[in-house]
């Protein structure tokens, strides 16, 4: 008789706990495995009477899919081979389509096919697919030798073969009745096959197989059209609308199949028929769990590809197809993020490279900042095309670029004191950041740099650095308070920054204005001989003012860049602020005599 210790030997295959496992049932999670013998040194207990009922390793006693297979604890529930196969070339690389073989082809026939391909390759002969009677949706152009060899290897691998079978046409379940849809499809009568299968599906006869074949056919036809777009061909608006309807029909049927228990039972039976030790007992369950994301992932990859080649309309179209597919919204968002993993990684690499470059060569901070903003523009646009504003991945990518660019700009500004260029860089990266905190930080830096620009950059040209000796000194007073005994006020001098070039230009303008005014007055002297003196004096003054204004405008216009007049100091930031507060020009109020 077994002891209590012997019954508890081992661990629960589902939760991994040992203290509740008795060899058959786990008291912690309720897992029961009847076909695993208990550890014992005694003879096995007699089998129960009656015929043994075969059980699917992927189902529990109630027939529901459950993970009761003995697997590594904490193993990933996804199916990597399905994820790898779910690309826009899913059907163009399908082994059965490439070789023109049905899904019932045996491994021996595939091996013989491979040998014929090897011999033909050595002899330099061309080998075509099987007869048209077996080929469904033949590829155009025909697959080359490499594609055929790759397809053969895929079908010799049990996992990839099972995936190719999942995404190809199945015969009737009973194995006897002829499938008129498959016969029509083998004669390249796609429309006829569709109509036949739709009638069978509507009558609920052999619905699982028919729905599966319709899902595969609609899916393959849609991807064949998308391949034309990817290759650079243009499709009419009517063709695209028809393609969208095909996508909708394919999604609808894949979604229906996910909930069809009979369909997955047949897939599990197929796993048993292959009888290959490389096929794990939980493969069918993992395929079922991964299929929704795999189906959506194809559209997501097409959206990424379209965005990267600049076709934003197609990218938005595929995102919209995913949104209207009927699959869970959270799953759609997660699939879009998964498809952008490489794009996000590219952005992160650009940010790290910029940070490392500035750390090693601070003198290249400006060039590095500009390069980072330019190089990340296309990846960020791709992320924006697929994800809505507020998404965590999108915000993280934008803020990563903006934060690294801000660090580079700070290094550049502190090392060079070139606040004009720093302000330009800050304003360009302000539109990149999406996080509220980072945007506020950038705005604070912009305000700081603007103040630095006001205090150090020439106010009149806005380009060169101001020089103390060339600055314009403006006396101002304000805060005047009067009482019976005295009047008080505050006064000071505001230095308007000006560069040497603008100082010299202003001096030339003043000289030109003086000469113009004097010349205009000389031209007006003869008027004293012809008209009374007062009108002549007025004309003389007007002529001098006009001539002086023309001379000043000509001098300022001769500068290679825009330069403000010397009297424009009133618009200087600190002076404008003081004027708004009621300050005036001068040292003191006009009525003060001292």
Secondary structure, 3 states (H helix, E strand, C coil): CCCHHHHCCCCCCCCCCCCCECCCEECCCCCECCCCCCCCCCCCCCCCCCCCCCCCCCECCCCCECCCCCCCCCCCCCCHHHHHHCCCCCCCCCHHHHHCCCCCCCHHHHHHHHHHHHHHHHHCCCCCCCCCCCCCCCCCCCCCHHHHHHHHHHHHCHHHHHHHHHCCCCCCCCCCCCCHHHHHHHCCCHHHHHHHHHHHHHCCCCHHHHHHHHHHHHHHHHHHHHHHHHCCCCCCHHHHHHHHHHHHHHHHHHHHHHCCHHHHHHHHHHHHHHCCCCCCCCHHHHHHHHHHHHHHHHHHHHHHHHHHCCCHHHHHHHHHHHHCCCCCHHHHHHHHHHHCHHHHHHHHHHHHHHHHHHHHCHHHHHHHHHHHHHHHHHHHHHHHHHCCCCCHHHHHHHHHHHHHHHHHHHHHHHHHCCHHHHHHHHHHHHCCCCCHHHHHHHHHHHHHHHHHHHHHECCCCCCCECEEEEEEEEEEEEEEEECCCCEEEEEEEEEEEECHHHHHHHHHHHHHHHHHHHHHHHHHCCHHHHCCHHHHHHHHHHHHHHHHHHHHHHHHHCCCCCCCCHHHHHHCHHHHHHHHCCCEECCCCCCCCC
